[in-house]
């Protein structure tokens, strides 16, 4: 959703809340929609999609025409919703399922990503955590701290440095330690392994798993480095057969 929306408008007005919710599930949440009717849009032209809620509120989203059929039968325009990032998608879901005056006209909402993140409900935070891009993830963690780690660790776009930042935190719940050490691609990162080994919450089978993913040369260094806990050094030596 953008502060500078295109002037051309395509309006969609579902006749009931149930119809709108079905449209959200089938199309809108996938960032697309087909709107029947005659439109003057050209292929790849940008426009504004105005969604009119049956309660009388509306939401405006930047879109791009990717399919245009000017003549019947089947006249209409297919749109990609280019104005939907993960935060905006969460706000759209709230608009669809929890109608009210506070959701009318997207341009009235805050523009700064940190302001937008702070206004998210618990359900919206979880959605952004699981699907958001890095700028959204960083803002989310800054605003809500450890309460969003579980959803962040479900995001397939999460980078090794982000995982390492979570992994080194001494308040990391044990179930989330288990999530991290169970991910082979994360353990392949030296940065993530070092974060885990430096975290006193990582012990027992979780510690062994992190050490087993460590190359022998590095493992030998760890066994001799007093920067690591004695528990870590001893476990490293045991794996080396010393």
RAGIDA-V766490 format. One record per helix or strand of 3 or more residues. SS is the DSSP state (H for helix, E for strand). FROM is the first residue (numbers start at 1). LEN is the number of residues. Records with the same first field share a line. If there is no record, write none. Layout:
SS=FROM-LEN + FROM-LEN
//
This chain:
E=9-4 + 32-5 + 46-7 + 58-12 + 76-5
H=17-10 + 28-3 + 86-12 + 101-3 + 106-3 + 113-6 + 122-10 + 134-19 + 160-8 + 174-8 + 184-4 + 190-8 + 204-9 + 216-9 + 230-11
//
